[in-house]
Amino acid sequence: MDKNILSIYALGGLHEIGKNMYVLEYGDDILVIDCGNKFPDESLLGIDLIIPDFSYLLEKQEKVRALIVTHGHEDHIGGIPFFLKKLNVPVYATRFTLGLIELKLKEHRILRESQLHEINSESEIQIGQFKLSFFKVNHSIPDCLGIVFQSPEGTIVHTGDFKFDFTPANDERPEIHKMAEIGDKGVLLLLSESTNAERPGWTPSEQLVEEHLDAAFLKAEQKVIVSTFASNISRIQQVVNASSKTNRKLALLGRTMVNVVNLAIERGYLTVPDDMLIEPREVNQLPPNLVTILCTGSQGESLAALSRLSTGDFRDVEIMAEDTVIIAAGPIPGNEKNVTAIVDNLFKLGAKVIYGSGSTSGMHVSGHGYQEDLKLMLTLMKPKYFIPIHGEYRMLHHHRLLAETVGVEHGNTFIINNGDVVDIENSVPRLTRSITVGNTYVDGSDIGTMEFVLRDRKQISEDGMLMIILPIDKANRKLLAEPEIITRGFTDKKFSELRKEMMKLILEKADELYEEERTGKNSMKKQMKKLIRQYIFNKTKKEPMIVPILLEI
């Protein structure tokens, strides 16, 4: 690559929500921004996580200088342990974000060898030919930063996830003055998040949630159970405050909730009265109207605390009639079905349930800027060129239209795919090439593309599996007994007839193959598989997985 070209590309986060990873490359220096994960949908059977594809960076690992993290949400830090196992580069993040990263690195047992550096909005860092500075932004988690990259080709700004909240619950206000100064000095290219680019107006303030929470707590006659993201410290502080106003003790359910709350208290991001926290086993020892429960599971996760509470499967705590359950988070697209199932279960238990999107329940506001927030960021930065990021195609498209309404010239916005490269030479960006990039799947301890595994799982889930066991005399290569046919997940009304016909075909084919002295085991399996697959498809129009097994005795 030409040393005088600045290249910008994404390995995740474009045309999708999740697994954000953006890259700046100039000469011998590569900087990586964020490394997140996303959770699989129902089609990815058995997959735990989806993380970015690092293969391109591994090819250039000697040039990768650092990973800079904008904030601590899973879609921005969830892939970091897997990344550092491959590329152990310095990581730069704010104090709270580092705390969340440390929890992950401890779990993966690589904390000791990791290189973690704390930054804040006043930090300035020189990394290779890039000079980095930062500015505070609002989001639904503490300690969020936008990043300014001063490069030989010009100034590049990455906003991170943001909104403009002038009355935030945590008093962390956006540094609008600093954003304006950056824009006045000149921004060549802006990368700005697009999650809510379709939604008109301004993102509501966290104050709205506080008012609704307080009202719900005052009205509640029994236990109050609140489920939210563990990382939403502002929301948790509001729950703490409402509990304090109504003289309630607070129990935490869910390992993630316990870990993050302890971290936030330890690092000064959350204030909880000394005598407020109780253990789950103490809940039943107190009058219900003096108890608040804060738990994970607002997205309908089957193993999270709220799901287990809704089915009566939590050891120390149960939801009783007239308890108030508040789901203080909006469902991420794709999770609505799971959340609805939990809400149904809660109503069956007799609970009073407050749920729905923020505008419906008043218990949640988005951490992502609506159209007016996005326009304000564009107006402050005044970029010459623009790349909308972090969103599906329609969101990126709407963000481009917004940019043109506030001064970005038509044709100066690049809507790119993961792997597309914007090359900047003589301060002029061009989209001229792309690199190969895909998804990496995490399945237990296995990590990789897993295309064949997923294909097999999909086939089995749709049409089942059929095993043919052939016991063979190793000496003379003759069948010792009648083959056994075992099915799993495959059914047909006339299967007994199919079995007879298959048995006949298998015996005829086996005899034919035995007469061919050069036929090996693998060849026998392939031909047997092909024969049975074609027969079953002709008879049933189904395509179960066929697994021939030769038992040599």
Helices and strands as residue ranges (DSSP letters): E 6-12, E 21-26, E 29-33, E 49-52, H 55-59, G 61-63, E 64-68, H 74-77, H 80-86, E 91-93, H 95-107, E 116-118, E 124-127, E 130-137, E 144-151, E 154-158, H 176-185, E 187-193, H 206-219, E 224-227, H 233-245, E 249-253, H 255-266, E 277-278, G 280-285, G 288-290, E 291-295, H 305-310, E 324-327, H 336-348, E 352-354, H 358-361, H 371-381, E 383-389, H 393-405, E 420-425, E 428-434, E 439-443, E 446-448, H 451-463, E 465-472, E 484-488, H 495-515, H 521-540, E 545-552
